[in-house]
Amino acid sequence: MDKTLLLKWFYQMKLIRTFEEKSAELYAYGKIGGFLHLYIGEEAVATGALATLREDDHLLTHYRDHGWALARGTDPKPLMAELLGRVTGVSKGKGGSMHLCDPERNFWGGYAIVGGHLPLAVGIAFAMRYQGTDRVVLSVFGDGATNIGEFHEALNMAALWELPVIFLCENNLYGMGTQVKRASAVPEMAQKACAYGMPTEQCNGMDVFSVYGAMQKAVQRARAGEGPTFVEAKTYRFRGHSMADPELYRQHDEVEAFRECCDPIESLRDHILREKLATPEELEQLERQAAAATEEAAQFAEQSPPPPLEALYEDIYAQPLDGPTAGKERR
């Protein structure tokens, strides 16, 4: 494969890793509030998948969304500012970690309601077909979302109408703190798409090449008007479900075994060096650039102000009434 592309992938994955590690540090210091779901270990999925999309395609994700935003090309500075709730954030400091969006890149957000974005992805895909374009929609979700009604409704409508939407399931083996086998009667998530006659692709979510190959097939089908595809990326998160997760449901040895054998960044590094596409020094330089970009993002975020109080009344459906009795009148 092209050296430039592989080095871009390496940088993106390293940027995601350093960004998430810095986010964990800021959360520990109390500078990030609420919940924080880290993407450490799953970097190959976002990087490989988004390498197959065009800039005018659409993206919707679950709440483990920082890595997807970075892989889509969102600037780390406003992204980190959003995590800290600052006015310079991508959602003006109002969304936080779980509600990111970047309209300029057709990234329509991380959604905190599990599976709630799947019907929205179907709606966007319907619009793309109605407008006669060849743009596709990528909808990303976890294995836990496959057990809810909206998942089945979305797959049924997409298959019925042959819509250009790709359903990408990041199966990291745990839905919050529950093993897949304890929550799903079907252990292979891709099998669930068979009920709707939908083509499926399975890939190794710890291998960026495997993800890229599976997604290429799905995107080609969608652009050719052949309808949706269900892609299952089998992956593993190296950190807990969120920063508040004590991880009592899995053994430390299991996590370390995955880190040692399946780190997606180290796997890509080994491939690049084995094929002599770059030197160790070149990769180290990319790692330093990713670390510098992360530190710059953290400084930008901490130096940015919080939203002003009046921002509470902006971007809302109904404007408040004027006057000191406005609250009583509304009640």
C-alpha positions in Angstrom: 0.0 0.0 0.0 1.0 3.6 -0.4 3.6 4.8 2.1 1.9 8.2 2.5 -1.4 6.6 3.4 0.1 4.2 5.9 2.1 7.0 7.7 -1.2 9.0 7.8 -2.9 6.0 9.5 -0.1 5.7 12.0 -0.2 9.3 12.9 -4.0 9.3 13.2 -4.0 6.2 15.5 -1.2 7.7 17.6 -3.0 11.0 17.8 -6.1 9.2 19.0 -4.1 7.3 21.6 -2.3 10.3 23.0 -5.5 12.4 23.0 -7.4 9.8 25.0 -4.5 9.4 27.4 -4.4 13.1 28.0 -8.2 13.2 28.4 -8.0 10.5 31.1 -5.4 12.7 32.9 -7.5 15.8 32.7 -10.5 13.8 33.9 -8.5 12.5 36.9 -7.7 16.2 37.8 -11.4 17.1 37.7 -11.1 19.2 34.6 -13.5 17.1 32.6 -16.8 16.4 34.1 -19.6 13.8 33.5 -18.8 10.6 31.8 -15.7 9.9 29.7 -15.5 6.9 27.3 -12.1 6.3 25.9 -11.2 4.7 22.6 -7.9 3.3 23.6 -7.4 0.0 21.8 -10.0 0.5 19.1 -8.1 3.1 17.0 -7.8 0.8 14.0 -11.6 0.7 13.5 -12.1 4.4 13.1 -8.9 4.9 11.1 -9.5 2.0 8.7 -13.2 2.7 8.2 -13.0 6.4 7.5 -10.2 5.9 5.0 -12.9 4.5 2.7 -15.3 7.4 2.9 -15.3 10.7 1.0 -15.5 14.1 2.6 -19.2 14.5 1.5 -20.3 11.2 3.1 -22.0 11.2 6.5 -21.0 9.8 9.8 -22.9 9.1 13.0 -21.5 7.4 16.1 -22.1 6.3 19.6 -20.8 8.1 22.7 -17.3 6.6 22.4 -16.7 9.3 19.8 -13.5 11.2 20.3 -11.5 8.8 18.2 -14.0 9.0 15.4 -13.9 12.8 15.4 -10.1 12.8 15.2 -10.0 10.2 12.4 -12.6 12.3 10.5 -10.2 15.2 10.6 -11.7 17.4 13.4 -9.1 19.8 14.9 -7.9 18.4 18.3 -8.0 21.9 19.9 -11.8 22.6 19.7 -12.4 18.8 20.4 -10.5 19.0 23.7 -12.1 22.3 24.5 -15.5 20.6 24.1 -14.5 17.9 26.6 -13.6 20.6 29.1 -16.9 22.4 28.5 -15.4 25.5 27.0 -17.0 28.0 24.6 -14.4 27.2 21.9 -15.5 23.6 21.7 -16.9 22.0 18.7 -20.4 22.1 20.3 -19.7 25.4 22.1 -19.0 23.6 25.3 -22.6 22.4 25.7 -22.2 18.8 24.5 -19.2 17.5 26.3 -17.6 14.1 25.6 -20.7 12.3 24.5 -22.4 14.8 22.2 -19.7 15.9 19.7 -20.5 17.0 16.2 -18.6 18.6 13.3 -21.0 19.7 10.6 -18.2 20.9 8.3 -17.2 17.3 8.1 -20.7 15.8 8.0 -20.1 14.3 11.4 -23.5 14.4 13.0 -22.5 13.4 16.5 -21.9 11.1 19.2 -25.2 9.9 20.7 -25.6 9.0 24.4 -28.8 7.1 23.9 -27.7 3.6 22.9 -28.8 2.9 19.3 -30.8 6.1 19.2 -28.9 7.3 16.2 -29.5 4.3 14.0 -32.9 5.4 12.7 -31.4 8.9 12.1 -28.7 7.3 9.9 -31.4 5.6 7.9 -33.2 8.9 7.5 -30.1 10.6 6.1 -29.5 7.6 3.8 -33.1 7.9 2.6 -32.4 11.6 1.8 -29.2 10.7 -0.1 -31.1 8.2 -2.3 -34.0 10.6 -2.7 -31.6 13.3 -3.9 -30.0 10.9 -6.4 -26.5 11.2 -5.0 -24.0 8.4 -4.5 -23.1 9.6 -1.0 -23.1 7.0 1.8 -23.9 7.0 5.5 -21.8 5.3 8.1 -23.5 4.5 11.4 -21.3 3.2 14.2 -22.5 1.5 17.3 -21.5 -1.1 19.9 -22.5 -4.7 20.4 -24.9 -3.8 23.1 -27.0 -1.7 20.7 -27.9 -4.8 18.7 -30.3 -6.0 21.4 -32.7 -3.0 21.2 -35.7 -2.3 19.1 -34.3 0.7 17.2 -31.5 -1.5 15.8 -34.0 -3.9 14.2 -36.3 -1.2 13.0 -33.3 0.6 11.4 -32.0 -2.5 9.6 -35.4 -3.5 8.4 -36.1 -0.1 6.8 -32.6 0.2 5.3 -32.9 -3.3 3.7 -36.5 -2.7 2.6 -35.6 0.5 0.8 -32.1 -0.5 -0.2 -30.5 2.5 1.3 -26.8 3.5 1.1 -26.1 3.1 4.8 -23.4 1.0 6.4 -24.0 -0.4 9.9 -20.7 -0.8 11.6 -20.8 -2.7 14.9 -17.7 -2.3 17.1 -17.9 -5.6 19.0 -15.5 -5.1 21.9 -16.8 -8.2 23.7 -18.5 -6.2 26.5 -21.6 -4.1 26.6 -20.7 -1.9 29.5 -19.8 -4.5 32.1 -21.6 -7.5 30.5 -20.0 -10.1 28.2 -21.7 -10.5 24.9 -22.5 -14.1 25.6 -24.4 -13.2 28.7 -26.6 -10.6 26.9 -27.0 -11.9 23.3 -28.5 -15.2 22.2 -26.4 -14.8 19.0 -22.6 -14.5 19.7 -21.8 -13.3 16.2 -23.3 -9.8 15.8 -23.2 -10.1 12.0 -25.7 -13.0 12.1 -28.4 -10.6 13.2 -28.4 -8.9 9.8 -29.3 -12.1 8.1 -32.9 -11.7 9.3 -33.1 -8.7 6.9 -31.4 -10.3 4.0 -28.5 -7.9 4.4 -24.9 -8.6 3.2 -22.4 -8.8 6.0 -18.7 -8.4 6.5 -16.6 -9.4 9.5 -13.2 -8.1 10.2 -10.4 -7.9 12.8 -11.0 -4.6 14.5 -7.4 -4.6 15.8 -6.0 -4.7 12.3 -6.5 -1.5 10.3 -6.0 -3.4 7.0 -8.8 -5.8 7.8 -11.2 -3.0 8.7 -10.2 -1.1 5.5 -10.9 -4.1 3.3 -14.3 -4.9 4.8 -15.4 -1.3 4.6 -14.3 -1.0 1.0 -16.7 -3.7 0.0 -19.5 -2.2 2.0 -18.9 1.3 0.5 -18.8 0.0 -3.0 -22.1 -1.7 -2.6 -23.7 1.4 -1.2 -22.4 3.7 -3.9 -23.6 1.2 -6.6 -27.1 1.4 -5.3 -27.0 -2.2 -3.9 -28.2 -1.2 -0.4 -26.9 -1.5 3.1 -24.2 -3.7 4.6 -23.6 -4.8 8.2 -20.0 -4.8 9.2 -18.8 -6.4 12.4 -15.4 -5.3 13.7 -14.2 -7.5 16.5 -12.1 -5.3 18.7 -11.2 -4.8 22.3 -11.0 -1.7 24.5 -7.9 -1.5 26.7 -9.6 0.8 29.3 -12.9 0.5 31.1 -16.3 1.3 29.7 -15.8 4.8 31.1 -13.5 6.5 33.5 -15.9 5.6 36.3 -15.7 1.9 35.5 -13.9 -0.2 38.2 -13.6 -3.1 35.7 -14.7 -5.8 38.2 -16.2 -7.9 35.4 -12.9 -8.9 33.6 -9.5 -10.1 34.6 -6.4 -7.9 34.5 -4.6 -10.7 32.8 -7.1 -10.7 29.9 -6.6 -7.0 29.3 -2.8 -7.3 29.4 -2.9 -10.3 27.0 -4.8 -8.2 24.4 -2.4 -5.3 24.9 0.6 -7.5 24.3 -0.7 -9.4 21.3 -3.1 -7.1 19.6 -2.2 -3.4 20.0 -3.4 -2.0 16.6 -0.7 0.8 16.7 2.1 -1.6 17.3 0.8 -4.0 14.7 0.9 -1.2 12.1 4.3 -0.1 13.2 5.6 -3.6 12.7 4.1 -3.8 9.2 5.6 -0.4 8.2 9.1 -1.4 9.5 8.9 -4.9 8.0 8.0 -3.5 4.6 10.7 -0.9 5.0 8.2 1.9 4.3 9.7 4.1 7.0 12.5 4.1 9.5 12.0 3.8 13.3 13.1 7.5 13.5 10.4 8.6 11.1 7.8 6.8 13.1 9.2 8.3 16.3 8.9 11.8 14.7 5.2 11.1 13.9 4.7 10.1 17.6 6.3 13.3 18.8 4.0 15.3 16.4 0.9 13.5 17.8 2.0 14.2 21.4 2.7 17.9 20.6 -0.7 18.2 18.9 -2.3 16.7 22.0 -0.5 19.0 24.4 -1.4 22.0 22.3 -5.0 21.0 22.3 -5.0 20.7 26.1 -3.4 24.1 26.6 -5.9 25.6 24.2 -8.8 24.1 26.1 -7.6 25.1 29.5 -7.0 28.7 28.3 -10.4 29.0 26.8 -13.3 30.4 28.8 -16.5 28.6 29.7 -19.7 29.6 27.9 -21.3 32.8 29.2 -24.5 32.4 31.3 -26.7 33.8 28.5 -25.6 30.8 26.3 -28.2 28.9 28.2 -30.8 30.6 26.1 -29.2 30.0 22.8 -29.7 27.1 20.4 -32.9 26.0 22.1 -36.3 25.3 20.6 -38.3 27.9 22.5 -37.1 31.3 23.5 -37.7 32.4 27.2 -40.2 35.1 27.9 -38.8 38.5 28.9 -39.2 40.0 32.4 -38.6 38.9 36.0 -41.7 36.7 36.1 -40.8 34.8 33.0 -40.1 31.6 34.9 -43.4 31.7 36.8 -45.4 32.3 33.6 -43.8 29.4 31.9 -44.7 27.2 34.8 
